[in-house]
Amino acid sequence: MIVPHLSVPSRSRAVAARALFPREHGLWCWVAAPLVGAALLAPSIGSTLAALSVLALFGAGNAARASAWGPASAATATSAALGIGALPFLYAPGLWILTLALLVVGGAVTIESAGRAVGRKVEDHTRYELGAIGGFVGVGAAIAVAAGTPVAVAAAVGLALLTWQVTGLWWVRGQLARVLTGREPWRAGAPVVAALTVGIIVTAFLIDAPLLGAVPALYAVRARLTRPATSGRDARRIGLSEAGWTVAATVIAAMGVL
């Protein structure tokens, strides 16, 4: 009789904790890659605490979308504590405070405008996806600068990650559209990817960082080596491989300017 009684709170905590995690798996890449990039560019206590603060705030936003206000409040408090804790270890604490404030405002506006819908159920979801990619790339670059990375270096790595992630949005969506009902390719993606690719190649040339220019080429290799999706079961494989390749791209981008 005791075991079922004790298992209820444990089950409740597990359900509450799940509210902190997004249902859209792609969000993990969009959030984590820029934070990893910031940590590689400026490894320090400050950048680590700032990155953890962003992750906690990200969890709070997911919980708020699910109207799980208990976990959302706890995650927000954790984010605030970590964010404040980072201040003494940063070269530009004011930039970090501004970044965190903008992230809070941007997240609140997104939740309010998108409502409780998730993924492709959000009206004009591509706009939100591009906003999330660009926003978190900006957050990662700001953390790197606040932790002592030169602005030009952080911006160049940010552009490389932006190019990679937007290319991934275009290619992965095209793969999933082949095998999943209701999925559509991003038809306007090709010219956007082309423009970003030209931008990062020019940037790599201007700052003499050839590895940055290799990032778009690496995605071509990724697409070539990945077995195309032929059934709905391949969606998970495509998503997990995207995460692995994104880690590699992030490391290469950071190494290219160090």
LOMARZA-678172 format. One line per 4 residues: number of its first residue (from 1); their letters; for each residue x, y, z of N, C-alpha, C. Coordinates in pm, whole numbers, padded with zeros to 5 digits. Layout:
BEGIN
NUM	A	X Y Z X Y Z X Y Z ~ ... .
//
This chain:
BEGIN
1	MIVP	00082 -00121 00000 00000 00000 00000 00085 00126 00000 ~ 00204 00117 00056 00287 00236 00069 00349 00274 -00066 ~ 00386 00173 -00144 00457 00203 -00269 00376 00289 -00364 ~ 00247 00255 -00391 00170 00342 -00478 00156 00483 -00423 .
5	HLSV	00143 00495 -00289 00128 00627 -00229 00252 00713 -00253 ~ 00369 00649 -00239 00493 00723 -00257 00522 00754 -00403 ~ 00468 00673 -00493 00500 00692 -00635 00424 00807 -00698 ~ 00315 00852 -00638 00235 00960 -00695 00312 01091 -00702 .
9	PSRS	00374 01138 -00589 00450 01262 -00599 00565 01251 -00698 ~ 00629 01134 -00702 00740 01116 -00795 00692 01128 -00939 ~ 00576 01067 -00969 00519 01076 -01102 00481 01220 -01134 ~ 00427 01290 -01037 00386 01429 -01058 00506 01517 -01088 .
13	RAVA	00616 01493 -01015 00737 01571 -01040 00791 01544 -01180 ~ 00784 01418 -01224 00832 01384 -01357 00750 01453 -01465 ~ 00617 01455 -01446 00529 01522 -01541 00558 01671 -01544 ~ 00579 01731 -01426 00608 01873 -01418 00741 01905 -01486 .
17	ARAL	00840 01818 -01464 00972 01842 -01524 00965 01835 -01676 ~ 00881 01746 -01729 00871 01733 -01875 00821 01862 -01939 ~ 00747 01943 -01864 00698 02069 -01920 00810 02165 -01953 ~ 00928 02144 -01895 01042 02232 -01920 01107 02207 -02055 .
21	FPRE	01076 02094 -02116 01142 02055 -02240 01048 02076 -02359 ~ 01102 02123 -02472 01018 02151 -02588 00974 02024 -02659 ~ 00860 02033 -02724 00816 01922 -02808 00879 01928 -02946 ~ 00931 02044 -02984 01000 02058 -03112 01149 02029 -03090 .
25	HGLW	01195 01915 -03139 01333 01873 -03113 01436 01967 -03175 ~ 01398 02030 -03287 01492 02121 -03351 01534 02236 -03263 ~ 01448 02274 -03169 01480 02384 -03079 01608 02359 -03000 ~ 01634 02233 -02969 01755 02203 -02892 01880 02247 -02966 .
29	CWVA	01886 02221 -03095 02001 02264 -03175 02008 02416 -03180 ~ 01895 02479 -03203 01894 02624 -03217 01938 02695 -03090 ~ 01905 02638 -02976 01941 02699 -02848 02083 02662 -02808 ~ 02115 02534 -02817 02240 02485 -02759 02364 02521 -02840 .
33	APLV	02356 02517 -02973 02475 02541 -03055 02539 02678 -03027 ~ 02463 02788 -03025 02526 02917 -02995 02585 02924 -02855 ~ 02523 02854 -02759 02577 02854 -02623 02708 02776 -02617 ~ 02714 02665 -02688 02839 02589 -02697 02946 02674 -02765 .
37	GAAL	02906 02743 -02871 03000 02831 -02940 03056 02939 -02848 ~ 02969 02999 -02766 03014 03102 -02671 03113 03044 -02571 ~ 03084 02923 -02522 03173 02859 -02426 03308 02827 -02487 ~ 03310 02790 -02616 03436 02760 -02683 03517 02887 -02709 .
41	LAPS	03449 02995 -02744 03518 03120 -02772 03571 03186 -02646 ~ 03496 03176 -02536 03535 03244 -02413 03508 03153 -02293 ~ 03587 03047 -02279 03564 02954 -02167 03594 03021 -02033 ~ 03494 03030 -01950 03509 03095 -01819 03389 03062 -01733 .
45	IGST	03399 03094 -01606 03286 03075 -01515 03169 03162 -01560 ~ 03201 03285 -01603 03095 03377 -01644 03015 03326 -01762 ~ 03084 03279 -01867 03013 03231 -01985 02935 03104 -01953 ~ 02988 03019 -01864 02918 02896 -01827 02789 02928 -01751 .
49	LAAL	02799 03017 -01652 02680 03053 -01575 02576 03123 -01664 ~ 02624 03208 -01755 02531 03277 -01846 02460 03177 -01936 ~ 02534 03079 -01988 02472 02978 -02074 02369 02896 -01998 ~ 02401 02859 -01875 02306 02783 -01793 02183 02867 -01761 .
53	SVLA	02203 02996 -01742 02090 03086 -01717 01996 03089 -01837 ~ 02053 03093 -01957 01971 03092 -02079 01895 02960 -02091 ~ 01961 02849 -02062 01894 02719 -02069 01778 02711 -01969 ~ 01798 02765 -01849 01691 02764 -01749 01574 02852 -01795 .
57	LFGA	01605 02966 -01855 01499 03053 -01904 01427 02988 -02022 ~ 01499 02916 -02103 01440 02840 -02213 01341 02739 -02157 ~ 01379 02669 -02052 01287 02575 -01987 01165 02644 -01932 ~ 01184 02762 -01874 01071 02838 -01821 00973 02874 -01932 .
61	GNAA	01025 02911 -02047 00938 02944 -02159 00858 02825 -02208 ~ 00922 02709 -02213 00849 02588 -02253 00738 02556 -02155 ~ 00767 02568 -02025 00666 02540 -01923 00552 02641 -01931 ~ 00584 02766 -01959 00480 02869 -01970 00388 02841 -02088 .
65	RASA	00444 02793 -02198 00360 02757 -02313 00262 02647 -02278 ~ 00303 02559 -02186 00217 02448 -02144 00131 02486 -02023 ~ 00136 02614 -01982 00064 02664 -01864 00102 02587 -01738 ~ 00226 02539 -01732 00278 02473 -01611 00351 02579 -01530 .
69	WGPA	00275 02655 -01454 00330 02775 -01391 00426 02746 -01277 ~ 00409 02632 -01209 00503 02596 -01104 00644 02575 -01157 ~ 00661 02484 -01253 00794 02466 -01313 00846 02594 -01381 ~ 00756 02669 -01443 00798 02793 -01509 00857 02891 -01408 .
73	SAAT	00791 02905 -01293 00840 02996 -01189 00973 02950 -01134 ~ 00985 02818 -01108 01110 02765 -01054 01225 02785 -01153 ~ 01199 02760 -01280 01304 02775 -01381 01342 02922 -01398 ~ 01245 03011 -01389 01274 03154 -01401 01361 03200 -01285 .
77	ATSA	01329 03154 -01163 01410 03190 -01047 01552 03136 -01061 ~ 01564 03014 -01112 01696 02955 -01133 01775 03036 -01235 ~ 01709 03075 -01343 01774 03156 -01446 01824 03288 -01388 ~ 01740 03352 -01308 01779 03480 -01248 01900 03463 -01156 .
81	ALGI	01899 03356 -01076 02011 03333 -00984 02141 03308 -01061 ~ 02132 03226 -01164 02251 03198 -01245 02299 03323 -01319 ~ 02203 03399 -01371 02237 03521 -01443 02306 03622 -01355 ~ 02255 03640 -01234 02318 03733 -01139 02456 03680 -01097 .
85	GALP	02464 03548 -01079 02591 03488 -01041 02699 03506 -01145 ~ 02660 03521 -01272 02758 03538 -01379 02821 03677 -01381 ~ 02752 03775 -01327 02794 03915 -01341 02937 03943 -01297 ~ 02981 03896 -01181 03119 03930 -01138 03228 03871 -01226 .
89	FLYA	03193 03773 -01308 03294 03703 -01387 03297 03747 -01533 ~ 03220 03850 -01568 03211 03895 -01707 03282 04028 -01726 ~ 03339 04046 -01846 03405 04172 -01878 03304 04282 -01908 ~ 03189 04246 -01957 03085 04344 -01992 02953 04299 -01931 .
93	PGLW	02938 04313 -01798 02814 04267 -01732 02689 04339 -01783 ~ 02705 04465 -01821 02590 04539 -01872 02533 04477 -01998 ~ 02621 04429 -02085 02575 04363 -02208 02498 04236 -02174 ~ 02545 04162 -02076 02477 04040 -02036 02338 04071 -01978 .
97	ILTL	02327 04174 -01895 02197 04211 -01839 02100 04249 -01950 ~ 02149 04328 -02046 02065 04369 -02159 02022 04247 -02241 ~ 02115 04154 -02264 02083 04033 -02341 01976 03951 -02272 ~ 01990 03932 -02141 01893 03854 -02065 01757 03921 -02066 .
101	ALLV	01756 04054 -02052 01629 04127 -02053 01560 04115 -02188 ~ 01637 04128 -02297 01579 04115 -02431 01527 03974 -02455 ~ 01596 03875 -02399 01553 03737 -02414 01420 03715 -02343 ~ 01405 03773 -02225 01279 03762 -02151 01165 03827 -02229 .
105	VGGA	01190 03949 -02278 01087 04021 -02352 01053 03947 -02481 ~ 01157 03904 -02554 01133 03833 -02679 01057 03703 -02659 ~ 01090 03631 -02552 01019 03507 -02523 00874 03531 -02489 ~ 00850 03635 -02408 00713 03667 -02369 00628 03707 -02490 .
109	VTIE	00687 03787 -02579 00614 03830 -02699 00584 03710 -02789 ~ 00681 03620 -02800 00661 03501 -02884 00550 03413 -02829 ~ 00552 03389 -02698 00448 03306 -02637 00311 03370 -02652 ~ 00306 03500 -02636 00178 03570 -02647 00126 03569 -02790 .
113	SAGR	00215 03587 -02887 00170 03596 -03026 00143 03459 -03087 ~ 00223 03358 -03047 00204 03224 -03103 00099 03145 -03027 ~ 00061 03192 -02909 -00036 03118 -02829 00023 02989 -02777 ~ -00061 02887 -02760 -00014 02759 -02707 00018 02657 -02817 .
117	AVGR	00008 02699 -02942 00038 02608 -03051 00188 02579 -03055 ~ 00225 02465 -03110 00365 02428 -03121 00394 02382 -03263 ~ 00524 02391 -03299 00568 02339 -03428 00496 02400 -03546 ~ 00462 02316 -03642 00400 02365 -03765 00255 02409 -03745 .
121	KVED	00198 02384 -03624 00063 02429 -03596 00058 02580 -03572 ~ 00176 02640 -03549 00183 02785 -03533 00165 02850 -03669 ~ 00076 02946 -03677 00054 03016 -03803 00182 03088 -03846 ~ 00220 03074 -03972 00343 03133 -04025 00463 03088 -03942 .
125	HTRY	00472 02958 -03918 00573 02906 -03826 00716 02929 -03874 ~ 00737 02940 -04005 00873 02963 -04053 00929 03094 -03997 ~ 00846 03194 -03987 00891 03322 -03932 00939 03306 -03789 ~ 00866 03229 -03710 00906 03205 -03571 01032 03122 -03563 .
129	ELGA	01044 03024 -03652 01164 02940 -03651 01288 03021 -03686 ~ 01278 03105 -03788 01392 03190 -03823 01423 03289 -03711 ~ 01318 03339 -03647 01338 03429 -03534 01410 03361 -03420 ~ 01371 03236 -03392 01436 03160 -03284 01583 03135 -03317 .
133	IGGF	01610 03095 -03440 01748 03069 -03481 01832 03196 -03467 ~ 01784 03305 -03527 01859 03430 -03522 01871 03485 -03381 ~ 01764 03473 -03303 01766 03525 -03167 01868 03454 -03079 ~ 01870 03322 -03084 01963 03248 -03000 02107 03260 -03049 .
137	VGVG	02127 03275 -03180 02261 03304 -03230 02309 03437 -03173 ~ 02219 03536 -03170 02255 03665 -03112 02286 03654 -02965 ~ 02211 03573 -02892 02236 03554 -02749 02374 03491 -02727 ~ 02405 03388 -02806 02536 03324 -02792 02649 03421 -02821 .
141	AAIA	02634 03501 -02927 02738 03599 -02960 02753 03702 -02850 ~ 02642 03746 -02791 02646 03845 -02684 02716 03790 -02561 ~ 02689 03664 -02527 02757 03603 -02412 02907 03597 -02437 ~ 02946 03558 -02558 03088 03552 -02591 03155 03688 -02577 .
145	VAAG	03088 03792 -02627 03144 03927 -02617 03150 03972 -02471 ~ 03043 03945 -02396 03042 03983 -02255 03152 03912 -02178 ~ 03193 03794 -02225 03298 03718 -02157 03437 03749 -02211 ~ 03447 03845 -02303 03578 03891 -02347 03615 03865 -02491 .
149	TPVA	03528 03805 -02570 03557 03779 -02711 03540 03908 -02792 ~ 03632 03940 -02884 03612 04058 -02969 03481 04049 -03047 ~ 03418 04163 -03066 03288 04167 -03133 03294 04104 -03272 ~ 03398 04139 -03350 03407 04088 -03487 03419 03936 -03489 .
153	VAAA	03490 03880 -03395 03508 03734 -03389 03376 03667 -03354 ~ 03308 03719 -03252 03179 03662 -03210 03078 03673 -03323 ~ 03078 03786 -03393 02983 03805 -03503 03010 03709 -03618 ~ 03137 03684 -03647 03172 03593 -03757 03129 03451 -03725 .
157	VGLA	03154 03406 -03604 03111 03271 -03564 02959 03264 -03562 ~ 02896 03371 -03515 02750 03375 -03515 02692 03362 -03654 ~ 02755 03428 -03752 02708 03419 -03890 02726 03276 -03944 ~ 02837 03212 -03906 02858 03074 -03950 02751 02982 -03893 .
161	LLTW	02718 03000 -03766 02614 02916 -03705 02477 02948 -03763 ~ 02452 03074 -03790 02325 03112 -03852 02311 03045 -03989 ~ 02419 03047 -04067 02419 02983 -04199 02391 02834 -04186 ~ 02458 02770 -04091 02439 02626 -04071 02295 02594 -04030 .
165	QVTG	02243 02667 -03934 02111 02635 -03879 02000 02663 -03981 ~ 02012 02771 -04056 01911 02801 -04157 01918 02698 -04270 ~ 02039 02659 -04307 02052 02552 -04407 01987 02424 -04356 ~ 02008 02395 -04228 01947 02276 -04168 01796 02283 -04168 .
169	LWWV	01741 02400 -04138 01596 02417 -04141 01542 02383 -04280 ~ 01609 02432 -04382 01567 02409 -04521 01580 02263 -04561 ~ 01697 02203 -04532 01722 02067 -04578 01641 01964 -04499 ~ 01639 01977 -04367 01565 01881 -04285 01416 01886 -04316 .
173	RGQL	01363 02007 -04333 01221 02016 -04366 01192 01949 -04500 ~ 01282 01964 -04595 01263 01898 -04723 01263 01747 -04710 ~ 01350 01695 -04624 01354 01551 -04601 01225 01501 -04535 ~ 01180 01571 -04433 01061 01527 -04360 00935 01541 -04445 .
177	ARVL	00933 01640 -04534 00816 01658 -04620 00796 01539 -04712 ~ 00901 01463 -04737 00891 01347 -04825 00820 01229 -04759 ~ 00822 01226 -04625 00775 01105 -04558 00666 01129 -04452 ~ 00642 01254 -04415 00544 01282 -04309 00427 01360 -04365 .
181	TGRE	00307 01317 -04333 00186 01385 -04379 00175 01523 -04316 ~ 00141 01620 -04396 00121 01755 -04346 00247 01840 -04342 ~ 00361 01781 -04369 00486 01858 -04373 00508 01912 -04513 ~ 00556 02035 -04520 00583 02098 -04648 00726 02150 -04652 .
185	PWRA	00791 02142 -04767 00927 02197 -04776 00923 02349 -04767 ~ 01035 02407 -04731 01048 02553 -04725 01096 02599 -04862 ~ 01001 02637 -04946 01032 02666 -05086 01115 02794 -05103 ~ 01106 02886 -05009 01185 03009 -05019 01322 02993 -04955 .
189	GAPV	01352 02873 -04909 01476 02853 -04835 01602 02862 -04919 ~ 01596 02814 -05044 01717 02808 -05126 01786 02944 -05142 ~ 01714 03051 -05181 01784 03180 -05196 01835 03235 -05064 ~ 01765 03208 -04954 01813 03254 -04823 01943 03183 -04788 .
193	VAAL	01946 03052 -04808 02067 02975 -04780 02182 03022 -04870 ~ 02152 03048 -04997 02256 03094 -05089 02315 03228 -05043 ~ 02228 03320 -05000 02275 03451 -04955 02363 03438 -04831 ~ 02321 03355 -04736 02399 03337 -04613 02533 03269 -04645 .
197	TVGI	02531 03176 -04738 02655 03107 -04775 02756 03205 -04835 ~ 02709 03290 -04924 02797 03393 -04981 02849 03484 -04871 ~ 02761 03521 -04777 02799 03610 -04668 02909 03551 -04581 ~ 02899 03424 -04546 03000 03366 -04458 03130 03342 -04532 .
201	IVTA	03124 03312 -04661 03247 03295 -04739 03321 03427 -04750 ~ 03248 03535 -04777 03310 03668 -04784 03369 03706 -04649 ~ 03294 03679 -04542 03343 03711 -04408 03471 03633 -04376 ~ 03472 03505 -04410 03591 03423 -04386 03712 03478 -04459 .
205	FLID	03690 03527 -04580 03799 03586 -04657 03847 03716 -04593 ~ 03753 03799 -04549 03790 03930 -04495 03867 03919 -04364 ~ 03834 03821 -04282 03902 03809 -04152 04009 03699 -04154 ~ 04036 03644 -04274 04140 03542 -04291 04114 03422 -04199 .
209	APLL	03993 03368 -04207 03955 03251 -04128 03891 03148 -04221 ~ 03972 03077 -04299 03917 02987 -04402 03826 02877 -04347 ~ 03847 02835 -04223 03761 02730 -04166 03616 02775 -04158 ~ 03594 02904 -04137 03456 02954 -04134 03389 02931 -04269 .
213	GAVP	03463 02953 -04376 03407 02933 -04509 03378 02787 -04540 ~ 03437 02698 -04459 03414 02555 -04481 03284 02507 -04420 ~ 03221 02589 -04337 03098 02546 -04270 02987 02512 -04369 ~ 02959 02597 -04469 02855 02557 -04567 02893 02431 -04643 .
217	ALYA	03021 02415 -04673 03066 02294 -04744 03043 02170 -04658 ~ 03059 02187 -04526 03036 02075 -04436 02891 02031 -04440 ~ 02798 02126 -04457 02658 02085 -04466 02633 02007 -04594 ~ 02700 02044 -04700 02687 01968 -04825 02735 01824 -04804 .
221	VRAR	02842 01810 -04726 02893 01676 -04695 02791 01601 -04610 ~ 02735 01670 -04512 02635 01608 -04425 02517 01555 -04507 ~ 02468 01637 -04599 02354 01597 -04682 02391 01480 -04773 ~ 02514 01482 -04822 02558 01376 -04913 02573 01242 -04840 .
225	LTRP	02622 01245 -04716 02650 01123 -04643 02529 01067 -04569 ~ 02424 01148 -04554 02307 01104 -04480 02210 01032 -04573 ~ 02174 00913 -04536 02079 00835 -04618 01945 00910 -04622 ~ 01889 00935 -04740 01763 01010 -04750 01649 00941 -04675 .
229	ATSG	01555 01023 -04627 01439 00968 -04557 01347 00898 -04656 ~ 01306 00777 -04621 01216 00700 -04706 01088 00660 -04636 ~ 01082 00681 -04505 00961 00651 -04429 00957 00740 -04305 ~ 00841 00743 -04240 00826 00825 -04121 00923 00787 -04010 .
233	RDAR	00966 00662 -04009 01060 00617 -03906 01195 00687 -03917 ~ 01223 00742 -04034 01353 00807 -04054 01359 00948 -03995 ~ 01246 01001 -03952 01244 01138 -03899 01336 01150 -03778 ~ 01330 01053 -03688 01415 01056 -03569 01564 01049 -03607 .
237	RIGL	01596 00962 -03703 01735 00949 -03746 01787 01081 -03805 ~ 01704 01144 -03888 01745 01271 -03949 01767 01376 -03841 ~ 01676 01383 -03742 01688 01482 -03637 01811 01461 -03550 ~ 01835 01336 -03510 01951 01308 -03425 02082 01332 -03499 .
241	SEAG	02085 01297 -03627 02208 01322 -03703 02232 01472 -03719 ~ 02124 01549 -03730 02139 01695 -03739 02206 01749 -03613 ~ 02166 01697 -03497 02227 01742 -03371 02376 01711 -03370 ~ 02413 01590 -03410 02554 01554 -03410 02637 01639 -03506 .
245	WTVA	02587 01659 -03626 02659 01742 -03722 02667 01888 -03677 ~ 02565 01935 -03607 02566 02073 -03559 02675 02094 -03456 ~ 02696 01995 -03369 02806 02004 -03273 02940 02017 -03347 ~ 02958 01934 -03449 03082 01938 -03527 03100 02074 -03594 .
249	ATVI	02992 02127 -03652 02999 02257 -03719 03033 02368 -03620 ~ 02978 02361 -03500 03004 02462 -03398 03151 02461 -03357 ~ 03206 02343 -03337 03347 02331 -03300 03436 02385 -03412 ~ 03404 02350 -03536 03485 02396 -03649 03479 02549 -03660 .
253	AAMG	03358 02606 -03644 03344 02751 -03652 03427 02822 -03545 ~ 03421 02771 -03422 03497 02831 -03312 03647 02814 -03333 ~ 03688 02695 -03375 03831 02672 -03399 03884 02758 -03513 ~ 03796 02794 -03604 03839 02871 -03719 03883 03011 -03685 .
257	VL	03843 03063 -03569 03880 03201 -03534 03971 03206 -03412 ~ 03999 03092 -03351 04084 03092 -03231 04232 03084 -03268 .
//
